[in-house]
Amino acid sequence: MEEHKVRYLNMLLLRRKESSAKKYVEAMAELQEEAKSSYADEINLSDGDFVEMLCLDGCFVIEFLRKLYQPKLYSENDPIFQMSWLISATKRDLILFENQLPFVVLQKLFDMTKLRGEEENLNDLAIRRLSSLMPGSYPGQSSHSTIPAGYEAVHLLDLMHKNFTASFSNTLTCLKPKETPTSLQKPVIELVHCGTKFKRAINSESLLHITFKNGVVKIPPLFVDDHTESIFRNLIAYEQYMSKPFETRRYVTDYISFMDLLIDSPSDVEKLRNRDIIRHGLGNDKAVSVMFNKLSSDVSIEPPFCYDEIFVEIEKYYRYRIHREYLMQKYFHAPWAFISRLAAIVMKLKGATFYSPKRMPGEMLKFISTGLDRKLSQISGTSKEKCIFRVHDGLRRHNPQAYEPEIVAIGPYHHAKSKLPKMEKHKLWYLQQLLLQRGESSVERYIVASSQLEERTRRCYAEETIKSIL
């Protein structure tokens, strides 16, 4: 490929009737410090090699994009354009997260090498030529730019991400960080069973624009091929590194998380495929299911979540359908059952109009009050004082080790556990170091201070604490 880069630069010079790349090298030399500052890791190239890399790689990217736009620019013996899969693979490589040049480099070379009559700017050129590789695109689809005019991209992936998410972002309300009930989301099979319908969204401007209304989830179509996972992963990586929490939504990350919660098995993919929402060329539905599950395996949903309102509405509808089905089966499974239930309700209401509560004797009320007051007086601490609790058995039974200290026990609940003896020695060593630093020879004053706080401290714990708290 390095030979192809040199060949592309040579063809550029021939087309422009130039005999030397000197002016391009000089332009890159002026940008090298700015370019270097764009990379998080140290650049292990000499200044000369770095400038040469900027020139060769930058000219290759610009010329490749132009050749995609104007086929007359590439020669018949250009190996990249002789095989369609090689064109697709090259386009994919241009939007990999770790395979980027600063956009300022590309913009400079683009401006210096403009063709006669070339009116399209670099943003539009890149978007038109690379959009076909983005998830959700299909042959013949318009690939016009949706980003604001004058947007200053940091690199090609940033540009493509912005264009990919722009129309969807315009449909969202302002950022409102809040907890998203993702644990309540059900897979497609279960939602369909409860009456939720899934339909293909028609004429949607964005793959990300999923909607829910009147029990119908509308999802834009997605075609999954060999490059889909790679593109998604790089878009997600971009969002993880470039986004600021609570300031920027992670559109693609949230889309993948949403789809992963819908797709739990190949059967879920089959349901979506039968509705023409998902199409793929991976051989079987399991491959698509595994892809979504793997994509979200190390990605957490962070607020503000793009689909939080949809989650809530789907959950409400799901619960409504569940309760409705339960009531129908229990009470209204036959006409006579409905009539008998209605009659029972009427009789109860009728009886209630003639009911008058019996008064309890005053002595009995006093006896109950005294007993209850005695029980209340035996409670140690108020609800406000209690702030340290044990995990209840309902949670603990699923994974008890999740609540057990592995290294150090703090407080009375796990005090002096046999599996943590070494750490108790470390605590003594830390106490000894504290005394040495303060020039003290005894812990007496700390014991006295702790004893003065004993009763107050005990009231902080929801359970009866062990005597060795000091």
C-alpha positions in Angstrom: 0.0 0.0 0.0 2.9 2.4 0.6 3.8 2.0 -3.1 0.2 2.9 -4.0 0.5 6.1 -1.9 3.6 7.1 -3.9 1.9 6.3 -7.1 -1.2 8.4 -6.2 1.1 11.3 -5.3 2.9 11.0 -8.6 -0.4 10.9 -10.5 -1.5 14.1 -8.7 1.7 15.8 -9.7 1.3 14.7 -13.3 -2.3 15.9 -13.4 -1.3 19.3 -12.0 1.8 19.4 -14.3 4.1 19.7 -11.3 7.6 18.1 -11.2 8.1 18.2 -7.4 6.2 17.7 -4.2 8.3 20.4 -2.4 5.4 22.8 -1.7 3.3 20.0 -0.2 6.1 18.9 2.0 6.7 22.5 3.1 3.0 22.9 3.9 3.0 19.7 6.0 6.2 20.9 7.8 4.4 24.0 8.9 1.6 21.9 10.3 3.6 19.1 11.9 3.5 20.5 15.5 -0.2 21.1 15.3 -0.6 17.6 13.8 1.5 15.9 16.5 -0.5 17.5 19.2 -3.6 15.7 17.9 -2.3 12.3 18.9 -2.6 11.1 22.4 0.4 8.8 22.2 4.0 9.7 21.5 4.9 9.7 17.8 7.8 7.3 17.2 8.9 9.0 14.0 11.5 11.5 13.2 10.4 15.0 12.1 11.3 14.1 8.5 9.5 10.8 8.5 6.4 12.4 10.2 6.2 15.1 7.6 6.6 12.6 4.8 3.9 10.5 6.3 1.5 13.5 6.5 2.2 14.3 2.8 1.9 10.8 1.4 -1.1 9.7 3.5 -2.9 13.0 3.2 -2.5 13.1 -0.6 -3.6 9.4 -0.9 -6.8 10.1 1.1 -7.7 13.2 -0.9 -7.0 11.5 -4.3 -8.9 8.3 -3.3 -12.0 10.4 -2.4 -11.8 12.3 -5.7 -11.4 9.1 -7.7 -14.5 7.8 -6.0 -16.3 10.9 -7.1 -14.9 11.2 -10.6 -14.0 7.8 -12.1 -12.2 9.5 -15.0 -9.4 10.4 -12.6 -8.2 6.8 -12.0 -6.4 4.8 -14.6 -7.5 1.4 -16.0 -4.6 -0.3 -14.2 -5.3 1.1 -10.8 -5.5 -2.1 -8.7 -7.6 -0.5 -5.9 -10.4 0.3 -8.4 -10.2 -3.0 -10.2 -11.9 -4.9 -7.4 -15.0 -3.7 -5.6 -14.1 -5.4 -2.3 -10.8 -3.5 -2.2 -12.6 -0.2 -2.6 -14.9 -1.1 0.2 -12.0 -2.2 2.4 -10.1 1.0 1.8 -13.1 3.1 2.6 -13.5 1.2 5.9 -9.9 1.8 6.8 -10.3 5.6 6.3 -12.8 5.7 9.2 -11.0 3.5 11.8 -10.5 5.3 15.1 -6.8 4.7 15.3 -6.3 5.3 11.6 -6.9 9.0 11.3 -5.1 12.1 10.1 -5.9 15.5 11.6 -8.6 17.1 9.4 -6.5 20.3 9.1 -3.9 18.3 7.2 -6.5 16.9 4.7 -8.1 20.4 4.4 -4.8 22.0 3.5 -3.9 19.4 0.9 -7.4 19.5 -0.5 -7.2 23.3 -0.9 -3.8 23.1 -2.5 -4.8 20.5 -5.1 -8.3 21.6 -6.1 -9.4 20.6 -9.5 -10.5 23.1 -12.1 -14.2 23.8 -11.6 -14.3 21.7 -8.3 -16.9 23.4 -6.2 -17.6 20.7 -3.7 -15.9 21.3 -0.3 -14.0 18.5 1.5 -16.8 17.9 4.0 -19.3 17.1 1.3 -16.8 15.1 -0.8 -16.0 12.8 2.1 -19.6 12.4 3.2 -20.8 11.6 -0.3 -18.1 9.0 -0.9 -18.0 7.3 2.6 -21.6 7.4 3.7 -22.4 4.2 1.8 -20.3 2.4 4.3 -22.2 3.6 7.3 -24.7 1.3 9.0 -28.3 1.8 7.7 -27.3 2.9 4.3 -28.5 1.1 1.2 -27.8 1.3 -2.6 -29.4 4.4 -4.2 -29.9 6.2 -0.8 -29.1 9.9 -0.9 -25.8 10.7 0.9 -26.2 14.4 1.4 -24.6 16.2 4.3 -26.8 16.8 7.4 -24.2 18.6 9.4 -24.2 22.4 10.0 -22.4 24.5 7.4 -18.9 25.3 8.4 -18.5 22.4 10.9 -14.8 22.0 11.7 -14.1 18.2 12.0 -11.1 16.9 13.9 -10.7 14.0 11.5 -12.7 11.9 9.0 -14.3 9.6 11.7 -15.5 12.7 13.6 -17.0 14.1 10.4 -18.8 10.8 9.5 -20.0 10.4 13.1 -21.4 13.9 13.1 -23.2 13.4 9.8 -24.4 10.0 10.9 -26.0 11.4 14.1 -26.9 15.0 13.2 -30.5 14.4 12.0 -31.3 12.1 14.9 -29.8 14.6 17.5 -32.1 17.3 16.2 -35.1 15.2 17.3 -34.0 14.9 20.9 -34.9 17.1 23.8 -32.3 18.9 25.9 -29.9 16.9 28.0 -31.6 15.6 31.2 -29.3 13.1 32.9 -31.5 10.5 34.7 -31.5 6.9 35.6 -32.7 4.7 32.8 -34.7 1.5 33.7 -32.8 -0.7 31.2 -33.2 -3.7 33.5 -36.9 -3.6 32.6 -36.4 -3.8 28.9 -37.7 -7.1 27.3 -36.5 -8.9 24.2 -38.5 -8.8 21.0 -40.0 -12.3 21.5 -41.4 -11.4 24.9 -42.7 -8.0 23.8 -44.4 -9.4 20.7 -46.0 -12.1 22.9 -47.6 -9.3 25.0 -49.0 -7.4 22.0 -46.2 -5.0 21.1 -45.8 -4.7 17.4 -42.6 -4.0 15.5 -42.6 -2.3 12.1 -40.0 -1.0 9.7 -39.7 2.8 9.8 -40.3 4.2 6.3 -38.3 7.1 4.9 -36.5 7.7 8.2 -33.5 10.1 7.9 -31.5 8.3 10.5 -30.9 4.7 11.5 -30.9 5.8 15.1 -34.4 7.3 15.0 -36.4 4.6 16.8 -40.0 5.5 17.9 -42.8 4.0 20.0 -46.4 5.0 19.7 -49.7 3.1 20.4 -48.0 -0.2 21.0 -45.8 0.0 17.9 -42.0 0.2 17.8 -40.8 1.5 14.5 -37.1 0.8 13.7 -35.3 2.0 10.6 -33.9 -0.9 8.5 -30.4 -2.1 9.0 -28.3 -4.3 6.6 -25.6 -6.2 8.4 -22.5 -7.3 6.5 -18.9 -8.1 7.2 -18.0 -4.5 7.9 -20.9 -3.6 10.1 -19.4 -4.7 13.4 -16.1 -2.9 12.7 -17.9 0.4 11.8 -20.0 0.2 14.9 -17.0 -0.5 17.1 -15.1 2.4 15.8 -18.0 4.8 16.2 -18.5 3.5 19.7 -14.8 3.9 20.5 -14.9 7.5 19.2 -17.9 8.3 21.5 -16.2 6.7 24.5 -13.1 8.7 24.2 -14.4 12.0 22.7 -17.6 12.5 24.6 -17.9 14.4 27.8 -20.2 12.9 30.5 -23.5 14.8 30.9 -22.5 17.1 28.0 -22.6 14.9 24.9 -25.0 12.1 24.1 -23.5 8.8 22.9 -25.8 8.2 20.1 -24.3 5.1 18.5 -23.5 3.6 21.9 -27.1 4.1 23.1 -28.4 2.6 19.8 -26.3 -0.5 20.2 -27.3 -0.9 23.9 -31.0 -0.5 22.9 -30.8 -3.1 20.1 -28.8 -5.5 22.4 -31.6 -5.3 25.0 -34.1 -6.1 22.2 -32.0 -8.9 20.7 -31.4 -11.7 23.2 -31.4 -14.7 20.8 -31.5 -15.6 17.1 -35.3 -15.8 17.5 -35.4 -12.1 18.2 -33.4 -11.4 15.0 -35.7 -13.7 13.1 -38.7 -11.6 14.2 -37.1 -8.4 13.1 -35.9 -10.0 9.8 -39.4 -11.2 9.0 -40.6 -7.6 9.4 -37.8 -6.3 7.1 -36.1 -4.4 9.9 -32.9 -6.4 9.8 -31.3 -7.9 6.7 -28.0 -9.5 6.7 -25.4 -11.4 4.8 -23.8 -13.2 7.7 -25.2 -16.6 7.0 -27.6 -17.1 10.0 -29.5 -15.1 12.5 -27.2 -16.3 15.4 -24.3 -14.3 13.9 -26.3 -11.1 14.1 -27.5 -11.8 17.6 -23.9 -12.5 18.7 -22.7 -9.3 17.0 -25.0 -7.1 19.0 -24.3 -8.9 22.3 -20.6 -8.6 21.8 -20.8 -4.9 20.8 -22.4 -4.0 24.0 -20.4 -6.4 26.3 -18.0 -3.8 27.6 -20.2 -0.7 27.1 -22.3 0.7 29.9 -25.3 2.9 29.5 -24.7 6.3 30.8 -27.1 9.2 31.3 -28.3 11.1 29.4 -29.6 8.0 27.4 -31.1 8.7 24.0 -33.9 6.2 24.4 -34.9 6.6 28.0 -38.4 7.9 27.1 -39.0 5.0 24.8 -37.9 2.6 27.5 -40.4 4.0 29.9 -43.3 4.0 27.4 -42.5 0.4 26.3 -42.4 -0.7 29.9 -45.7 1.0 30.6 -47.4 -0.7 27.6 -45.9 -4.0 28.6 -47.2 -3.8 32.1 -50.6 -2.7 30.8 -50.8 -5.7 28.5 -49.7 -8.1 31.2 -52.3 -6.8 33.7 -55.0 -6.8 31.1 -54.3 -10.4 30.1 -54.2 -11.4 33.8 -57.6 -9.8 34.5 -59.1 -11.3 31.4 -57.9 -14.8 32.3 -58.9 -14.6 35.9 -62.1 -12.7 35.9 -63.5 -12.4 32.4 -62.7 -15.6 30.7 -66.4 -16.3 30.2 -69.6 -14.2 30.1 -71.1 -15.8 33.2 -67.8 -15.1 35.1 -68.0 -11.4 34.3 -71.7 -11.3 35.4 -71.0 -13.0 38.7 -68.1 -10.8 39.5 -70.1 -7.7 38.7 -72.9 -8.9 40.9 -70.5 -9.5 43.8 -69.1 -6.0 43.4 -72.6 -4.5 43.4 -73.6 -6.5 46.5 -70.5 -5.4 48.4 -71.1 -1.8 47.5 -74.7 -2.1 48.6 -73.8 -3.7 51.9 -71.2 -0.9 52.5 -73.9 1.7 52.5 -75.5 0.1 55.6 -72.3 -0.6 57.5 -71.3 1.4 60.6 -68.0 0.7 62.3 -68.0 -0.7 65.8 -66.4 1.5 68.5 -63.6 -0.1 70.5 -63.7 0.4 74.3 -61.4 3.1 75.7 -59.6 0.6 78.0 -58.7 -1.6 75.0 -57.4 1.4 73.1 -55.2 2.4 76.1 -53.9 -1.1 76.5 -52.9 -1.3 72.8 -51.3 2.2 72.9 -49.3 1.4 76.0 -48.0 -1.8 74.5 -47.1 -0.2 71.2 -45.3 2.7 73.0 -43.3 0.2 75.0 -42.1 -1.5 71.8 -41.2 1.9 70.3 -39.1 2.8 73.3 -37.1 -0.4 72.8 -36.0 0.6 69.3 -32.3 1.8 69.3 -31.8 4.9 67.3 -34.1 6.8 64.9 -34.5 6.2 61.2 -32.4 9.3 60.5 -29.5 8.0 62.6 -29.4 4.6 60.9 -27.3 4.9 57.8 -25.4 1.6 57.5 -27.4 -1.5 56.6 -26.9 -5.1 55.8 -27.9 -6.3 52.3 -31.2 -8.1 52.6 -31.4 -11.7 51.8 -33.4 -11.1 48.6 -30.4 -9.5 47.1 -27.7 -11.5 48.8 -28.9 -14.9 47.7 -28.1 -14.2 44.0 -24.4 -13.5 44.6 -23.4 -13.4 48.3 -19.7 -12.9 47.4 -20.6 -9.6 45.8 -21.2 -8.1 49.2 -18.2 -9.6 51.0 -14.9 -7.7 51.4 -12.0 -9.3 49.6 -9.2 -7.3 51.2 -10.2 -5.1 54.1 -13.1 -5.2 56.5 -14.3 -1.8 57.7 -16.8 -1.6 60.6 -18.5 -4.2 62.7 -20.4 -6.3 60.1 -17.3 -8.0 58.8 -15.0 -7.4 61.8 -12.4 -10.1 62.7 -13.5 -12.4 59.9 -11.1 -15.4 59.7 -10.4 -14.9 56.0 -8.9 -11.4 56.5 -6.4 -11.8 59.3 -3.4 -10.3 57.4 -5.3 -7.0 56.9 -5.8 -6.8 60.7 -2.0 -6.8 61.1 -1.8 -4.0 58.5 -4.3 -2.0 60.5 -2.1 -2.3 63.6 0.9 -1.3 61.6 -0.9 1.8 60.2 -1.9 2.7 63.8 1.7 2.3 64.9 2.9 4.5 62.1 0.3 7.2 63.0 1.6 7.2 66.6 5.2 7.5 65.5 4.5 10.3 63.2 2.7 12.2 66.0 5.4 11.4 68.6 3.0 9.5 70.8 3.6 6.2 72.7 0.0 5.2 73.6 -3.4 4.9 72.0 -5.2 5.8 75.2 -6.6 9.1 74.1 -8.0 7.6 70.9 -9.6 4.8 72.9 -11.2 7.4 75.2 -12.5 9.4 72.3 -13.9 6.3 70.6 -15.7 5.2 73.9 -17.3 8.6 74.0 -18.8 8.0 70.6 -19.7 4.4 71.2 -23.5 4.8 71.8 -23.9 7.3 69.0 -21.9 5.0 66.7 -24.0 2.0 67.6 -27.1 3.8 66.6 -25.8 4.2 63.1 -26.1 0.5 62.4 -29.4 -1.1 61.6 -28.6 -4.3 63.4 -27.3 -5.0 66.9 -23.5 -4.4 66.6 -21.0 -6.7 68.2 -19.2 -5.7 71.3 -15.8 -5.4 69.8 -16.6 -2.3 67.8 -13.9 -0.5 69.8 
